Amino acid sequence: MNNFLAKTLASINAIIAVIILAFSTFSAGAAASAQGGSGMFLVGAVIGAIGGIVLASLICGTIAFLTLIERHLSVIAAAAKSKSV
């Protein structure tokens, strides 16, 4: 079951990154537009996209790193199991 959950999380990791990026871009653009008029939407969207890239890199990069560690540990466990039998 844990292996299934780890593979599922690795599969949806990119989708999570896109959602974080889209939400931060749109929300920062909307906030800038509300504060400074419709011309500020683009400025806010660019700043939000930069922040979203940083946030998605931290969150999804950590998930990807942990998934990689899990894969390596499962390979090591399989190798140890086959040698002990």
ABEGO torsion letter per residue (X at the ends): XAAAAAAAAAAAAAAAAAAAAAAAAAAAAAAAAAAAEAAAAAAAAAAAAAAAAAAAAAAAAAAAAAAAAAAAAAAAAAAAAAAAX
